[in-house]
Amino acid sequence: MIEVFKTNVQEVEESIMIIGKLLEHFPNSAINFDLEDCDKILRVNGASISNPKIIELLNSYGFHCEALL
């Protein structure tokens, strides 16, 4: 399952930190950012993904995050 999110993450350092935190919750997932995209895309590919948990985690670090359909 692949989920795609729009974020406001700007810096590579921020994306690396967020990926690390997400991997703590979703350890067998492939997670990456496309910071070149205007929507600062976050992609999460894994067997069991919780959109609300991902959004909640990014929000807890002060970032906007919304699922794209």
C-alpha positions as CSV (number, residue, x, y, z in Angstrom):
1,M,0.0,0.0,0.0
2,I,1.3,3.4,-0.9
3,E,0.0,6.6,0.7
4,V,0.9,10.1,-0.5
5,F,0.7,13.2,1.6
6,K,1.1,16.9,1.0
7,T,3.3,18.6,3.6
8,N,5.1,21.9,4.3
9,V,8.5,20.3,5.1
10,Q,11.1,22.5,3.5
11,E,14.6,21.3,4.5
12,V,16.4,18.0,3.9
13,E,17.4,17.9,7.5
14,E,13.7,18.1,8.6
15,S,12.8,15.3,6.2
16,I,15.5,13.0,7.5
17,M,14.3,13.5,11.1
18,I,10.7,12.9,10.1
19,I,11.6,9.7,8.1
20,G,13.5,8.4,11.2
21,K,10.5,9.1,13.4
22,L,8.1,7.5,11.0
23,L,10.3,4.4,10.7
24,E,10.0,4.0,14.5
25,H,6.2,3.5,14.0
26,F,6.3,1.8,10.6
27,P,9.6,-0.1,10.6
28,N,9.2,-2.1,7.4
29,S,8.1,0.8,5.3
30,A,9.8,2.7,2.5
31,I,9.4,6.4,3.2
32,N,10.7,9.3,1.2
33,F,10.1,13.0,0.5
34,D,10.0,14.9,-2.8
35,L,10.9,18.3,-1.6
36,E,11.3,19.5,-5.2
37,D,7.5,19.1,-5.7
38,C,5.4,22.1,-5.0
39,D,3.4,20.0,-2.5
40,K,6.5,18.7,-0.7
41,I,5.3,15.2,-1.1
42,L,5.7,12.5,1.5
43,R,5.3,8.9,0.2
44,V,4.9,6.0,2.6
45,N,5.0,2.4,1.2
46,G,4.2,-0.3,3.7
47,A,1.9,-3.2,4.6
48,S,0.1,-1.4,7.4
49,I,0.0,2.3,7.2
50,S,-2.2,4.6,9.4
51,N,-2.9,7.9,7.8
52,P,-4.2,9.5,11.0
53,K,-1.0,8.4,12.8
54,I,1.3,9.8,10.1
55,I,-0.6,13.1,10.1
56,E,-0.6,13.3,13.9
57,L,3.1,12.6,14.0
58,L,4.0,15.4,11.5
59,N,1.6,17.8,13.3
60,S,3.3,17.0,16.6
61,Y,6.6,18.3,15.1
62,G,4.8,21.5,13.8
63,F,4.4,20.4,10.2
64,H,1.2,20.5,8.1
65,C,0.3,17.1,6.6
66,E,-2.7,16.0,4.6
67,A,-3.4,12.8,2.6
68,L,-3.7,13.2,-1.1
69,L,-6.3,11.0,-2.9
